[in-house]
């Protein structure tokens, strides 16, 4: 099914069908989740709605401390996969041409932003286009992107919609396989303001599932973080009100008057039989510690982050094998992310090839391009270099492979050029 048929069957060929499409319940629900996650990452946590109370006759501002641990978790997974730029592999001519496109278009920076958005919101959308002599990448905000899928799950169109918060002007950009059209209601009525050929195809839809839309990492770990914030803030309130600022209890007589609440060293003169004492609560610290440790252990497990990364464990004399075991969950998560990223990169490369073909640059059927990820797991670089040296000395690997696998080399082409192999990087 193509987009025109979809519009005809679902919207009776209405020219402004996209205004109804963005209001479909599944789109509204998804965008609401994205906006909710954005607010959470900005620091708008549920604990901030905790009410204040009256303590000792005055208002007591309860603790509302927020923990931005999830930001650190997201950054860990993003840098684990794409903290180091991907390497392009394939046939020499195609790799050379795509490396040039990547460098000029700033695609490596886009790569990191893509995995960051996928982790935060479950989806990321990228449009590849040609401008000022360069093939560039533009990421579309997850809250503004509306991919159009047919009933059979086929990706057939895309809508970018946003509303200006100041002027309330709405803008729509509709992508089909052949054209891109821009609509706005700036003059009071919705009308088309521009249309141009689509050189690269539909925006690339990056996601972390095989379903129609991805799932944010916040969906799994945010409930645990909310609970941790509740426990820590209640513990903070308890220590302040019941231990550091307890309620005084007088028995045997009555007193009138008052004293400065922040004063120190006051003396009470009591009659015989009068008694004054502080009502101090006994804090069950072991139970609090057990609860928090359990919550944090579940957080690290579900987030697939080694506790040592967050300073929760002591590390001393750890071998590389032990590090691999400690990072096994994180490594599995990283491998899973690379699978879905590779699907998106393949779609991106097809869009780049379409633009190159329009420029007269073509490749034969046997040419191919792929990406290779270098996951950021702690390794013993000296041991890796030693193994590579032995394989190279035995003639088991080529010089190019040696340089590509070496953790000390960032630009293989440049290094080969320096070695006098005659490979020039443009």
KEVO-826619 format. One record per residue (C-alpha): x, y negated, z negated; residue in three letters. Coordinates in nm, 2 decimals. Layout:
BEGIN
((X,Y,Z),'ALA')
...
This chain:
BEGIN
((0.00,0.00,0.00),'UNK')
((0.12,-0.35,0.08),'UNK')
((0.04,-0.67,-0.09),'UNK')
((-0.22,-0.79,0.16),'UNK')
((-0.42,-0.46,0.12),'UNK')
((-0.39,-0.49,-0.26),'UNK')
((-0.53,-0.85,-0.25),'UNK')
((-0.82,-0.74,-0.01),'UNK')
((-0.92,-0.45,-0.23),'UNK')
((-0.89,-0.62,-0.57),'UNK')
((-0.96,-0.98,-0.50),'UNK')
((-1.17,-0.98,-0.17),'UNK')
((-0.88,-1.15,0.01),'UNK')
((-0.91,-1.46,-0.21),'UNK')
((-0.62,-1.70,-0.12),'UNK')
((-0.57,-1.79,-0.49),'UNK')
((-0.58,-1.43,-0.61),'UNK')
((-0.27,-1.48,-0.82),'UNK')
((-0.45,-1.71,-1.07),'UNK')
((-0.66,-1.40,-1.16),'UNK')
((-0.38,-1.16,-1.15),'UNK')
((-0.18,-1.33,-1.42),'UNK')
((-0.49,-1.33,-1.65),'UNK')
((-0.52,-0.95,-1.63),'UNK')
((-0.54,-0.80,-1.99),'UNK')
((-0.22,-0.60,-1.95),'UNK')
((-0.03,-0.91,-1.83),'UNK')
((-0.16,-1.12,-2.11),'UNK')
((-0.07,-0.86,-2.37),'UNK')
((0.28,-0.82,-2.23),'UNK')
((0.36,-1.19,-2.21),'UNK')
((0.22,-1.24,-2.57),'UNK')
((0.47,-0.98,-2.69),'UNK')
((0.75,-1.16,-2.51),'UNK')
((0.66,-1.50,-2.67),'UNK')
((0.62,-1.33,-3.01),'UNK')
((0.96,-1.18,-2.98),'UNK')
((1.11,-1.52,-2.87),'UNK')
((0.96,-1.68,-3.18),'UNK')
((1.10,-1.41,-3.40),'UNK')
((1.45,-1.45,-3.26),'UNK')
((1.42,-1.83,-3.32),'UNK')
((1.36,-1.76,-3.69),'UNK')
((0.98,-1.75,-3.72),'UNK')
((0.95,-1.44,-3.93),'UNK')
((0.65,-1.31,-4.12),'UNK')
((0.82,-1.38,-4.46),'UNK')
((0.78,-1.76,-4.40),'UNK')
((0.41,-1.72,-4.45),'UNK')
((0.46,-1.60,-4.81),'UNK')
((0.26,-1.82,-5.05),'UNK')
((0.41,-2.03,-5.33),'UNK')
((0.29,-1.97,-5.69),'UNK')
((0.25,-2.16,-6.01),'UNK')
((0.52,-2.08,-6.27),'UNK')
((0.54,-2.25,-6.61),'UNK')
((0.27,-2.49,-6.51),'UNK')
((0.44,-2.62,-6.20),'UNK')
((0.46,-2.50,-5.84),'UNK')
((0.73,-2.25,-5.77),'UNK')
((0.86,-2.23,-5.42),'UNK')
((0.90,-1.86,-5.35),'UNK')
((1.21,-1.73,-5.17),'UNK')
((1.16,-1.71,-4.79),'UNK')
((1.51,-1.61,-4.68),'UNK')
((1.52,-1.47,-4.32),'UNK')
((1.77,-1.23,-4.19),'UNK')
((1.88,-1.25,-3.83),'UNK')
((2.03,-0.91,-3.83),'UNK')
((1.84,-0.81,-3.51),'UNK')
((2.03,-1.08,-3.32),'UNK')
((2.36,-0.91,-3.42),'UNK')
((2.22,-0.56,-3.32),'UNK')
((2.12,-0.69,-2.98),'UNK')
((2.45,-0.86,-2.92),'UNK')
((2.63,-0.54,-3.02),'UNK')
((2.44,-0.33,-2.76),'UNK')
((2.47,-0.59,-2.49),'UNK')
((2.85,-0.63,-2.54),'UNK')
((2.89,-0.25,-2.57),'UNK')
((2.76,-0.20,-2.22),'UNK')
((2.86,-0.52,-2.04),'UNK')
((3.11,-0.69,-2.26),'UNK')
((3.35,-0.59,-1.99),'UNK')
((3.26,-0.67,-1.63),'UNK')
((3.14,-0.38,-1.42),'UNK')
((3.37,-0.24,-1.15),'UNK')
((3.24,-0.21,-0.80),'UNK')
((3.33,0.13,-0.63),'UNK')
((3.26,0.26,-0.29),'UNK')
((3.40,0.23,0.06),'UNK')
((3.68,-0.02,0.08),'UNK')
((3.53,-0.27,0.32),'UNK')
((3.19,-0.28,0.13),'UNK')
((3.36,-0.31,-0.21),'UNK')
((3.58,-0.60,-0.08),'UNK')
((3.28,-0.79,0.06),'UNK')
((3.07,-0.74,-0.25),'UNK')
((3.35,-0.84,-0.49),'UNK')
((3.36,-1.16,-0.30),'UNK')
((2.99,-1.21,-0.34),'UNK')
((3.00,-1.13,-0.71),'UNK')
((3.28,-1.38,-0.78),'UNK')
((3.14,-1.66,-0.58),'UNK')
((2.78,-1.61,-0.70),'UNK')
((2.86,-1.56,-1.07),'UNK')
((2.70,-1.22,-1.08),'UNK')
((2.91,-1.09,-1.37),'UNK')
((2.76,-1.35,-1.61),'UNK')
((2.41,-1.27,-1.48),'UNK')
((2.48,-0.90,-1.56),'UNK')
((2.53,-0.98,-1.93),'UNK')
((2.22,-1.20,-1.94),'UNK')
((2.02,-0.92,-1.78),'UNK')
((2.10,-0.65,-2.05),'UNK')
((2.04,-0.92,-2.32),'UNK')
((1.69,-0.99,-2.19),'UNK')
((1.61,-0.62,-2.14),'UNK')
((1.70,-0.55,-2.50),'UNK')
((1.50,-0.84,-2.63),'UNK')
((1.19,-0.82,-2.41),'UNK')
((1.20,-0.48,-2.23),'UNK')
((1.21,-0.64,-1.89),'UNK')
((1.42,-0.88,-1.68),'UNK')
((1.36,-1.02,-1.33),'UNK')
((1.63,-1.13,-1.09),'UNK')
((1.59,-1.30,-0.75),'UNK')
((1.88,-1.29,-0.51),'UNK')
((1.90,-1.58,-0.27),'UNK')
((2.13,-1.77,-0.04),'UNK')
((2.22,-2.13,-0.10),'UNK')
((2.52,-2.36,-0.01),'UNK')
((2.71,-2.09,0.15),'UNK')
((2.68,-1.85,-0.14),'UNK')
((2.47,-1.55,-0.24),'UNK')
((2.34,-1.63,-0.58),'UNK')
((2.14,-1.48,-0.86),'UNK')
((1.85,-1.65,-1.04),'UNK')
((1.70,-1.48,-1.35),'UNK')
((1.33,-1.54,-1.40),'UNK')
((1.21,-1.58,-1.76),'UNK')
((1.04,-1.26,-1.89),'UNK')
((0.74,-1.47,-2.00),'UNK')
((0.70,-1.62,-1.65),'UNK')
((0.74,-1.30,-1.45),'UNK')
((0.44,-1.10,-1.33),'UNK')
((0.54,-0.80,-1.11),'UNK')
((0.25,-0.67,-0.90),'UNK')
((0.21,-0.29,-0.89),'UNK')
((-0.04,-0.09,-0.69),'UNK')
((-0.26,0.18,-0.85),'UNK')
((0.00,0.44,-0.75),'UNK')
((0.28,0.24,-0.93),'UNK')
((0.44,0.10,-0.61),'UNK')
((0.61,-0.24,-0.65),'UNK')
((0.45,-0.46,-0.39),'UNK')
((0.47,-0.82,-0.50),'UNK')
((0.57,-1.07,-0.77),'UNK')
((0.43,-1.39,-0.93),'UNK')
((0.63,-1.65,-1.12),'UNK')
((0.39,-1.86,-1.32),'UNK')
((0.45,-2.12,-1.58),'UNK')
((0.27,-2.42,-1.73),'UNK')
((0.45,-2.74,-1.82),'UNK')
((0.40,-2.80,-2.20),'UNK')
((0.39,-3.18,-2.16),'UNK')
((0.19,-3.24,-1.84),'UNK')
((0.00,-2.90,-1.84),'UNK')
((0.08,-2.88,-1.47),'UNK')
((0.07,-2.51,-1.35),'UNK')
((0.31,-2.38,-1.09),'UNK')
((0.30,-2.05,-0.91),'UNK')
((0.56,-1.89,-0.69),'UNK')
((0.44,-1.58,-0.50),'UNK')
((0.69,-1.33,-0.36),'UNK')
((0.60,-1.08,-0.09),'UNK')
((0.84,-0.87,0.12),'UNK')
((0.85,-1.13,0.39),'UNK')
((0.76,-1.47,0.24),'UNK')
((0.78,-1.69,-0.07),'UNK')
((0.51,-1.94,-0.12),'UNK')
((0.49,-2.21,-0.39),'UNK')
((0.16,-2.34,-0.53),'UNK')
((0.08,-2.61,-0.79),'UNK')
((-0.22,-2.81,-0.93),'UNK')
((-0.01,-3.13,-0.98),'UNK')
((-0.26,-3.34,-0.78),'UNK')
((-0.56,-3.20,-0.98),'UNK')
((-0.64,-2.91,-0.74),'UNK')
((-0.45,-2.60,-0.67),'UNK')
((-0.27,-2.62,-0.33),'UNK')
((0.03,-2.48,-0.15),'UNK')
((0.33,-2.70,-0.14),'UNK')
((0.59,-2.49,0.03),'UNK')
((0.65,-2.16,0.21),'UNK')
((0.97,-2.00,0.33),'UNK')
((1.11,-1.67,0.45),'UNK')
((1.21,-1.41,0.19),'UNK')
((1.57,-1.31,0.28),'UNK')
((1.64,-1.06,0.01),'UNK')
((1.30,-0.89,-0.07),'UNK')
((1.11,-0.89,-0.40),'UNK')
((1.28,-0.99,-0.73),'UNK')
((1.46,-0.70,-0.90),'UNK')
((1.27,-0.56,-1.19),'UNK')
((1.51,-0.44,-1.46),'UNK')
((1.35,-0.23,-1.74),'UNK')
((1.46,0.03,-1.99),'UNK')
((1.19,0.29,-1.92),'UNK')
((1.04,0.49,-1.63),'UNK')
((0.70,0.33,-1.70),'UNK')
((0.57,0.02,-1.53),'UNK')
((0.72,-0.21,-1.80),'UNK')
((1.00,-0.18,-2.05),'UNK')
((1.00,-0.17,-2.43),'UNK')
((1.18,-0.43,-2.65),'UNK')
((1.42,-0.30,-2.91),'UNK')
((1.24,-0.53,-3.15),'UNK')
((0.93,-0.30,-3.14),'UNK')
((1.12,-0.03,-3.32),'UNK')
((1.34,-0.22,-3.57),'UNK')
((1.14,-0.53,-3.65),'UNK')
((0.90,-0.36,-3.89),'UNK')
((1.20,-0.23,-4.09),'UNK')
((1.35,-0.58,-4.10),'UNK')
((1.02,-0.73,-4.22),'UNK')
((1.02,-0.48,-4.51),'UNK')
((1.38,-0.55,-4.60),'UNK')
((1.31,-0.93,-4.60),'UNK')
((1.01,-0.87,-4.83),'UNK')
((1.21,-0.66,-5.08),'UNK')
((1.51,-0.90,-5.09),'UNK')
((1.29,-1.21,-5.13),'UNK')
((1.08,-1.05,-5.40),'UNK')
((1.40,-0.94,-5.58),'UNK')
((1.53,-1.30,-5.55),'UNK')
((1.21,-1.44,-5.70),'UNK')
((1.22,-1.18,-5.98),'UNK')
((1.57,-1.26,-6.08),'UNK')
((1.51,-1.63,-6.09),'UNK')
((1.17,-1.63,-6.27),'UNK')
((1.22,-1.34,-6.51),'UNK')
((1.59,-1.32,-6.57),'UNK')
((1.74,-1.67,-6.51),'UNK')
((1.43,-1.87,-6.60),'UNK')
((1.22,-1.65,-6.84),'UNK')
((0.91,-1.76,-7.04),'UNK')
((0.97,-1.85,-7.41),'UNK')
((0.74,-1.68,-7.66),'UNK')
((0.68,-1.84,-8.00),'UNK')
((0.50,-1.65,-8.29),'UNK')
((0.42,-1.74,-8.65),'UNK')
((0.36,-2.12,-8.59),'UNK')
((0.27,-2.37,-8.32),'UNK')
((0.48,-2.65,-8.18),'UNK')
((0.38,-2.96,-7.99),'UNK')
((0.59,-3.17,-7.75),'UNK')
((0.81,-3.08,-7.46),'UNK')
((1.17,-3.07,-7.36),'UNK')
((1.36,-3.12,-7.03),'UNK')
((1.33,-2.80,-6.83),'UNK')
((1.69,-2.82,-6.70),'UNK')
((1.83,-2.91,-7.04),'UNK')
((2.09,-2.70,-7.23),'UNK')
((2.16,-2.67,-7.60),'UNK')
((1.83,-2.77,-7.75),'UNK')
((1.76,-2.65,-8.11),'UNK')
((1.42,-2.54,-8.24),'UNK')
((1.35,-2.59,-8.61),'UNK')
((1.10,-2.32,-8.72),'UNK')
((0.93,-2.26,-9.05),'UNK')
((0.97,-1.94,-9.25),'UNK')
((0.81,-1.66,-9.06),'UNK')
((0.83,-1.84,-8.73),'UNK')
((1.00,-1.65,-8.44),'UNK')
((1.11,-1.75,-8.09),'UNK')
((1.23,-1.52,-7.82),'UNK')
((1.25,-1.50,-7.44),'UNK')
((1.03,-1.27,-7.25),'UNK')
((1.29,-1.11,-7.02),'UNK')
((1.19,-0.84,-6.78),'UNK')
((1.41,-0.53,-6.74),'UNK')
((1.51,-0.51,-6.37),'UNK')
((1.52,-0.16,-6.24),'UNK')
((1.83,-0.22,-6.02),'UNK')
((1.88,0.14,-5.93),'UNK')
((1.53,0.17,-5.78),'UNK')
((1.59,-0.15,-5.58),'UNK')
((1.92,-0.03,-5.46),'UNK')
((1.78,0.30,-5.35),'UNK')
((1.50,0.14,-5.16),'UNK')
((1.73,-0.11,-4.98),'UNK')
((1.99,0.16,-4.90),'UNK')
((1.71,0.38,-4.75),'UNK')
((1.57,0.09,-4.54),'UNK')
((1.92,-0.01,-4.41),'UNK')
((2.01,0.35,-4.33),'UNK')
((1.69,0.38,-4.13),'UNK')
((1.76,0.05,-3.96),'UNK')
((2.11,0.16,-3.84),'UNK')
((1.98,0.49,-3.73),'UNK')
((1.68,0.36,-3.53),'UNK')
((1.89,0.07,-3.39),'UNK')
((2.16,0.32,-3.30),'UNK')
((2.43,0.10,-3.45),'UNK')
((2.72,0.23,-3.66),'UNK')
((2.70,0.10,-4.01),'UNK')
((3.07,0.03,-4.01),'UNK')
((3.01,-0.24,-3.74),'UNK')
((2.79,-0.43,-3.99),'UNK')
((3.04,-0.39,-4.28),'UNK')
((2.83,-0.13,-4.46),'UNK')
((3.11,0.13,-4.48),'UNK')
((3.48,0.14,-4.56),'UNK')
((3.70,0.25,-4.28),'UNK')
((4.06,0.37,-4.34),'UNK')
((4.28,0.60,-4.14),'UNK')
((4.01,0.69,-3.90),'UNK')
((4.12,0.89,-3.60),'UNK')
((3.99,0.84,-3.25),'UNK')
((3.78,1.16,-3.27),'UNK')
((3.62,1.02,-3.59),'UNK')
((3.55,0.69,-3.42),'UNK')
((3.38,0.88,-3.13),'UNK')
((3.16,1.06,-3.38),'UNK')
((3.07,0.73,-3.56),'UNK')
((2.98,0.56,-3.23),'UNK')
((2.80,0.86,-3.09),'UNK')
((2.45,0.71,-3.13),'UNK')
((2.56,0.38,-2.99),'UNK')
((2.74,0.55,-2.70),'UNK')
((2.43,0.75,-2.61),'UNK')
((2.22,0.43,-2.62),'UNK')
((2.49,0.26,-2.40),'UNK')
((2.48,0.55,-2.15),'UNK')
((2.10,0.53,-2.14),'UNK')
((2.11,0.15,-2.07),'UNK')
((2.36,0.21,-1.78),'UNK')
((2.12,0.45,-1.61),'UNK')
((1.84,0.19,-1.60),'UNK')
((2.08,-0.10,-1.51),'UNK')
((2.22,0.10,-1.22),'UNK')
((1.87,0.13,-1.08),'UNK')
((1.83,-0.24,-1.08),'UNK')
((2.18,-0.30,-0.94),'UNK')
((2.10,-0.07,-0.65),'UNK')
((1.80,-0.29,-0.57),'UNK')
((2.01,-0.60,-0.60),'UNK')
((2.27,-0.46,-0.36),'UNK')
((2.00,-0.39,-0.11),'UNK')
((1.90,-0.75,-0.13),'UNK')
((2.26,-0.87,-0.09),'UNK')
((2.30,-0.65,0.21),'UNK')
((1.98,-0.79,0.37),'UNK')
((2.13,-1.14,0.34),'UNK')
((2.47,-1.02,0.47),'UNK')
((2.30,-0.86,0.77),'UNK')
((2.14,-1.19,0.86),'UNK')
((2.49,-1.34,0.87),'UNK')
((2.61,-1.07,1.11),'UNK')
((2.79,-0.87,0.85),'UNK')
((2.69,-0.50,0.88),'UNK')
((2.80,-0.17,0.74),'UNK')
((2.77,0.18,0.89),'UNK')
((2.56,0.46,0.74),'UNK')
((2.85,0.62,0.55),'UNK')
((2.94,0.30,0.37),'UNK')
((2.82,0.28,0.01),'UNK')
((2.85,0.06,-0.30),'UNK')
((2.81,0.15,-0.66),'UNK')
((2.89,0.02,-1.01),'UNK')
((3.11,0.17,-1.28),'UNK')
((3.06,0.07,-1.64),'UNK')
((3.34,0.04,-1.90),'UNK')
((3.17,0.09,-2.23),'UNK')
((3.32,-0.10,-2.52),'UNK')
((3.39,0.19,-2.76),'UNK')
((3.70,0.16,-2.97),'UNK')
((3.98,0.37,-2.81),'UNK')
((4.34,0.43,-2.86),'UNK')
((4.48,0.24,-2.56),'UNK')
((4.83,0.38,-2.60),'UNK')
((4.70,0.74,-2.58),'UNK')
((4.49,0.67,-2.27),'UNK')
((4.79,0.50,-2.09),'UNK')
((5.01,0.80,-2.19),'UNK')
((4.76,1.05,-2.04),'UNK')
((4.73,0.84,-1.72),'UNK')
((5.11,0.82,-1.69),'UNK')
((5.14,1.20,-1.72),'UNK')
((4.87,1.26,-1.46),'UNK')
((5.02,1.00,-1.22),'UNK')
((5.37,1.15,-1.26),'UNK')
((5.23,1.50,-1.18),'UNK')
((5.06,1.36,-0.87),'UNK')
((4.71,1.44,-1.00),'UNK')
((4.58,1.08,-0.95),'UNK')
((4.64,0.79,-0.72),'UNK')
((4.79,0.46,-0.81),'UNK')
((4.45,0.29,-0.75),'UNK')
((4.28,0.53,-1.00),'UNK')
((4.56,0.49,-1.25),'UNK')
((4.51,0.11,-1.24),'UNK')
((4.13,0.13,-1.24),'UNK')
((4.12,0.36,-1.55),'UNK')
((4.39,0.17,-1.74),'UNK')
((4.25,-0.04,-2.03),'UNK')
((4.53,-0.29,-1.97),'UNK')
((4.43,-0.38,-1.61),'UNK')
((4.13,-0.62,-1.54),'UNK')
((4.17,-0.68,-1.17),'UNK')
((4.28,-0.37,-0.98),'UNK')
((4.29,-0.55,-0.64),'UNK')
((4.52,-0.82,-0.77),'UNK')
((4.75,-0.58,-0.94),'UNK')
((4.78,-0.37,-0.62),'UNK')
((4.87,-0.69,-0.43),'UNK')
((5.14,-0.77,-0.68),'UNK')
((5.28,-0.42,-0.64),'UNK')
((5.31,-0.49,-0.27),'UNK')
((5.04,-0.25,-0.15),'UNK')
((4.92,-0.50,0.10),'UNK')
((4.57,-0.53,-0.04),'UNK')
((4.47,-0.89,-0.04),'UNK')
((4.18,-1.01,-0.26),'UNK')
((3.98,-1.29,-0.10),'UNK')
